[in-house]
Amino acid sequence: MNRLSKGSTLSVQHVVGLVTADDFKCAVLMKKNRPEWQVGMWNGIGGSVERDENVFTAVGRECQEECGLAITHEYWHLLAR
């Protein structure tokens, strides 16, 4: 199981993050070029949670990999599970 936070566990396979300006007037979205059925669609940043990785580390890693933004775990907030 992947860790949600210290002391609690939740089976999480994927994460999605939304990067916004402080005033929430704009957000970073990715225009999809794969898989074929998603080409041209817009999406938040996300992907698979790796073994023994918590959701905050996973979304931060995905953000770095997908768009080059280094956002550390203390800036991510859990909105839903």
Summary of the structure (lengths in Angstrom):
residues: 81
radius of gyration: 13.3
end to end distance: 14.3
largest distance: 40.2
contacts: 184
relative contact order: 0.24
helix: 23%
strand: 28%
